[in-house]
Amino acid sequence: MAAASYPFGAASVSESPERDDALAGAVSRAVEVTGAHAGSVFLVSSDGRSLVLTAAAGTPPSLLGGWRRIPVNSHIPVAEAFRSGRMVHLTDADETMRRFPQLAVALPYAFGSASVPVRAGKDSFGAMAVVWTAGRERAGLSKTQRRLLRSAADRLGATLAELRARRALGEGDARTVPVVVPVLSAPVARVGLFDWNLDTGALTADDELCAIFGMAPREFDGRAATLAARIDPADLAGFRSAARTAVEEGYVLAHCLRVRDAGAAHRVVELWGRVPESPDDPRASSHLVGAVLDSGAGMAAVAAIERLSDGFFALSPDGQVTYANHSLEQLLRVRHDELIGRRLWDALPWLADPAYEDRYRAAMVSQQPVSFLVRRPPDEWLVFSLHPGAQGMTGWAAPVRQPVPAETGPGAPLAAEDSPVSPSPLPARPRLGALYRVLQLGSALTEAVTVHEVCDAVAEQLLPAFGGQKLAISVVEEQGLHLLARRGYPEGSLTWFEGRPLHARLPVTDALTSGAPLFVESRQKLLDTYPGLPADGAAAWAFLPLIASDRPVGACILGFDDAHRFPDEERGVLTALGGLIAQALERARLYDAEFALARGLQTALLPQRLPALPDIRVTGRYLPGTRGMDIGGDWYDVIPTGEEVALIVGDVEGHNVAAAATMGQLRSAVRAFVTAGHEPSDVIASTNRLLLDLDPELLASCCYVRFHPGSGIARMVRAGHCPPLLRRPDGRTEVLDFPGGPLLGVEATSDYPEAELRLRPGAVLALYTDGLIERRDADIGSDIDRLRASLADTSGDSLEDLADTLLREARRSPDREDDIALLLTQYAPSCVPQ
């Protein structure tokens, strides 16, 4: 991923109207060119850990809930597009399930989506996403639509880069209020403005007023009589009377008129006006300024709906009731003022089950109608039907007049058009984002093996997901709390609970001993309950007890820089996540203990120190693999034999206790054969036969060198092992690819030929195992040549520094499966044993 440019926090101003205009234009353009029903823009936060919802069209931010902050490393399309710099195009729900199964479980709705990065050159600002209704008539975005979507994102990226260069990008963080852009639709009402001189009859009208009266603006001659000719003759007397009343009383309100259009059809409009107040201008009293409202068929439609016995209602995009007919009030047994401006599940306790809100969410996300059952206490069932659109939703409700099975659950969908009930209950789903948070952290913790990896996973998921800035994890040891990991807290700021016993009067210990999370929404509330508690730089906290197998494991502290309200849903999710963290932490601590024991046993099988020998310098290194707890079978050894010295590096296949045990036996056997005076080829042949007797299922490789410092002659034998490397005194380095025999453990009668080489003073001989060189998607020859080049390029007289340099890249690798053994020998005839 290209280096991220963090737009939030980069400017000197707290607000950026130019940025907001760019965001609004970009998300509107994205929805328009793709034919989607919703779009959103996420920009990366100042700390680079999360993507923050910054603009939305078609889908209100309140509907997104837990998706307003997305960890950049999460497996979700928007984050994937940001990290990879490529579009993530999901044509329908099936493809979403295949590529992002956790997301599909949390959002089990029929929709397609496309996410594209918002970039400028190498800088990444965030990502843009659009959502459309998935169905047979649409199989994702066309090539042209995808190109136009990328173009909209690129233009936004260029604008953001230009604003940042001018320090006009503005600041923002997880508390940023997103720009909400309404999706345009045909207007349902028209308003025309006028200024009428009652003395002269002159009237100034705008274009919309002319259109309401059925004439082109250029055809209007500026006379009130011309417009009056379009009014139904029966209404003219009342109209003139309203004008005179306005002059006397100063205003006219909602006077209804019937206006004829070009086809002689009548429409009802409303006249609103007033006489402007202007004491300095006596002519103002003869002027009437105002508006004509043409609501189209709106008033007639409302009147018709009010005459129906079934309940009808309208919802805004964020679920608030904007209209309810009288029948709905009677059906739900609720007053009009208790419904308007509120969400149904907030206004009525018996609609508060998450399953009902989920049905609304399913309609909004998929833009497809849904019908479901609702139980109204004590035992009456209603059928609800929701029909979504770009501007909101129309709803219908009626009593169910057929028996409903007792096992029917809340929010059960209708099974078919001729059946009002579902044969099986629908379990209630948690609110949007809650289930995904649990799945996402659970997945990350499943992959985490060590305590360090668990702490990293918790910090990477919890902080951006809930907008926190600080996190600390402590563990219980010897009946006291001890800090294990921290993020965002400065050094020494958490000493107030370090080593404190579990019965101490502290928020973290109280949460742990009670087993219930403690949520503190402000610093004052904390000090009211715990007077004198030292400040740790936070202003709100969530103290989560980590309980595994009914035993306290530790505690997790989530801190916020500002006061923070914890809604019920957020408290429930954090409580559930505390259990996952506790189980993962307990497992990781056990793993670390077993891992330390296994590594200790393996280290004991290797030489604790190498002998000091005249005329040569030797140094050895062993690195365990970084993945898994299995120990390996690599080893090295240096064995003095009179005037000579035996040098050996070997590798037993496998990464388990059996491989390590076999390695220990082979090392002891080689020492015995060498001490007994066997020739190099015989040492390897005897070791081969021994391995077949020990375990015929295991194989091993080795490289054995018998070196005589007095003459500089080295006799070498290979058994299926990597060829040694030789760096000559002048720096030239070569691969000693002499003939060798097969792997140990293949055939008892295998032959292992010797090769001879004379070393010159200053030469360095390198023996190693394949863990040092092997890379994925590379051949062994190029791997060996890369090591040869590294050995040739490394200067300096210290053999220790040379060994460290050769292992530097391997030490940095966090995902190295194989262990490594390295033995370096330098021929230095004048050196004295140390």
C-alpha positions, 0 to 999 in steps of 0.5 A, a space after each residue: 500500500 502506498 504511504 498514507 496521507 492522513 487528512 484529518 489533523 493536517 490543517 490549521 482550521 477546524 472546519 473546511 467548507 471546501 472539503 465538505 463541498 468536494 465530498 458532497 459533489 463526489 458522493 453525489 456524482 458516484 451515485 449518479 454515474 453508477 445508478 446506485 441508491 446509496 454512496 459513502 466516502 471514508 477518509 483515513 483518521 489522523 492516527 492512520 488506524 481507521 477509516 471514518 465516515 465523512 460523507 453519505 448519500 442515500 443511506 443516513 449515517 444513523 443507519 450505518 451505526 457501527 460502520 462509521 469507523 472501520 479499522 484499516 486492516 479489517 476484512 471489509 471491502 472499503 478497507 480492502 480498497 484503501 489498502 490495496 489501491 484497487 476497486 473491490 467490485 461485488 456484484 451480488 450477495 453471493 459474491 459478497 459471501 464468497 469473498 467477505 463471509 463475515 460481512 455477509 453474515 453481519 449484513 445478510 441482505 440482497 445488495 451489490 457494492 463497489 469500493 474504490 480508493 481515494 488517492 492522489 498519486 502515491 497518497 491515499 486519503 480513504 475510499 469511496 463506496 456505492 451500493 445498489 439493489 442486486 437482482 436478476 436485472 442487474 449483474 454489477 457495474 458495467 465497465 463504463 460505470 466502473 471507470 466513471 466511479 474511479 474517475 469520481 474518486 480520483 477527482 476527489 483525491 486530487 481536490 483533497 490533495 490540493 486542499 491539503 497543500 493550501 492547509 485548507 483540508 480541515 481537521 477531523 477524527 472519529 467524532 467528525 459529523 459526516 456530510 449528508 447528501 440527499 439523493 435527488 428526486 422529482 419534486 413533490 411540490 412547487 412554490 412560485 413567488 410574486 410581488 403584486 401592486 394592488 393599486 396598479 395591478 402590476 405583478 412580478 412573478 418568478 418562473 415557477 409561478 408562471 409554470 404553476 399557472 400554465 404559461 411560459 415566463 416570456 408569455 406573461 405580461 406582468 399583469 395580475 389580470 392575466 393570471 386571474 384569468 387562469 383562476 376558476 371564476 367561482 373562486 375569483 370573488 373570494 380571491 379578491 376578498 382575500 387580497 383586500 383582507 391582506 391590505 387591512 390585516 397585513 397577511 393572508 394564510 393558505 387561501 385555496 384556489 382552483 387554477 386551470 392549466 392549458 388543458 382546462 383541468 383544475 388544480 388546487 393551489 394555496 396562496 400565502 402572502 403578506 403586506 411588507 412593513 416599511 414605515 418609510 414607504 407609504 406605497 408598501 401598504 398597497 403591495 402584497 408579496 407572497 407565494 403560491 404553493 402547488 402540492 400537486 396530488 399531495 393533498 388529495 393523496 393525503 385525504 384519500 389515505 386518511 379515509 382508509 381503515 388500514 394504517 399507512 405511514 412514511 419514514 425518513 431515510 433514518 427511520 423517523 416517522 414523517 407521516 401517519 394516518 389516523 387509522 395507524 394511530 388507532 391500530 398502534 394505540 398511540 397518539 400522533 405526537 408520540 409517533 411523528 419525529 420518532 422511530 417506531 421501535 423507539 416510540 413503541 416498547 413492543 417494537 423494540 426487538 432488534 428483529 423489527 429494526 433489522 427488517 427496516 434495515 433490510 429494506 433500506 440496504 437492499 432497496 427491496 420491499 419487505 413484509 413481516 409480522 409484529 406481535 402487539 401485546 397481549 396477543 394480537 398480530 399485525 402485518 407490516 409492509 415496507 416499501 423503500 425509495 431514495 427519499 425514505 420509505 412508505 409503510 402499511 400495517 393491518 391486523 392479521 385475521 388468520 391464526 398465527 403459529 405459537 412458535 412464530 418469532 418477532 419479525 418473521 417474514 411472510 412465507 408467500 402471498 397467500 399466507 400471512 405467516 412464516 412456518 418457522 421463526 426468525 431469530 432476532 439479529 443484533 443491530 448493524 455492525 455489532 455482529 461484525 465487530 464480534 466476528 472480526 475480533 474473533 477472527 483476529 484472535 483466532 489467528 493470534 498465537 502469542 500474548 503479544 499477538 493477542 494484544 496487538 489484535 485487540 488494539 488494532 480492532 477495539 480502538 478504531 471500532 469504538 473511537 477510543 484513543 487509549 488501551 491497556 491490558 493487564 493480567 492477574 499474577 499472584 493475586 495482583 494486577 500487572 500491566 501487560 500491554 498499552 497503546 496511547 498511554 504515556 510511559 508511567 501513566 498507569 502505575 496507579 494499579 500496577 501490582 495492586 491486589 484484587 481487593 483494592 478499591 479501584 475501577 479496574 479491580 471492581 470490574 474484575 472482582 464483580 465480573 461486570 464491565 464498568 463504563 465511566 462516561 466522564 472524568 467527573 463521574 470517575 472522581 465522584 466514585 473514586 476520589 483522589 484517583 490519579 488522572 491517566 490522561 483519559 476522559 472516559 473509560 470502559 473497564 472490561 473484566 477478562 474472565 475465562 473458565 469462571 476465573 479472572 484472567 485480567 482486565 482491558 481498559 479502553 480510554 477516550 480523550 473526551 467524554 463518551 456516551 456508551 449506548 446499550 448496544 455498545 455496552 453489550 458488544 464490549 461485554 461480549 468482546 471481553 469474553 473473547 479477549 479473555 479466552 484468547 489471552 488465557 490460551 496465549 499465556 499457556 502457549 507462551 509458557 509451553 513455547 518457552 519450555 520447548 525452546 529451552 529444551 531445544 537450546 539445551 540440545 545445541 552447544 552452549 558455547 563453541 571451543 576456542 581453537 588455535 589458528 581458526 575463529 568460529 561462531 555459530 547462530 541458531 534462530 527458531 521459526 517465528 510461526 507456531 510453537 513446534 521446535 525444529 531439528 537444525 543444529 551445528 557443532 564444532 568438534 576438536 580432534 587432535 590437530 584437526 577440527 570437525 565442523 558440521 551443520 545438519 537439519 532433521 526434517 519436521 518441526 516437532 519434538 520428534 525432530 528435535 529429539 532425533 537431532 540430539 541423537 544425531 549430534 551425539 552420534 556424530 561426535 562419537 564417530 568423529 572422536 573415534 577417528 572415522 574418516 569424513 565419508 565414514 562419519 556420514 555413512 555411519 550416521 545415515 545407518 543410525 538414523 534408519 535404525 532410530 526412525 525410518 520415517 525421518 530424513 535429515 541433511 548435513 554438511 560435514 567438514 574436517 579441517 586441518 589448520 596446519 595445512 589449510 586443507 578441508 575435506 568435505 562431505 554433503 548428504 543432501 544439504 545446501 553447498 557451503 560458501 567460501 569467501 576468499 581473502 580478496 573478497 571473491 565468494 563462490 559456491 562450493 557445489 561439489 558432488 554429494 550423497 543423498 539425504 540421511 535416512 533414504 538407503 542404508 548402503 548410500 555412498 557419500 563422496 569426499 571433496 578436498 579444498 585448500 583454504 588460504 589465510 583469511 578465508 571464511 567458510 559458511 555452513 548453513 541450513 535452508 531456512 536461511 535462504 529459502 523464499 516463497 516463489 523463488 528457486 534454490 539456486 537464486 536463493 543460494 546466490 543471494 546469500 553468496 552476494 550478501 557474504 561477498 558484500 559484507 566487510 569487516 574483520 569481526 566474524 560475529 558481525 558477519 554472522 549477525 549481518 547474514 541473519 539480519 533479514 531473517 530476524 526481521 521476518 515475522 512469518 518465517 516457518 523454518 528454523 536456521 542454523 549458521 556456522 562460520 569459520 575463518 582461517 587465521 593461522 596467527 590467531 591465539 585461542 581466546 
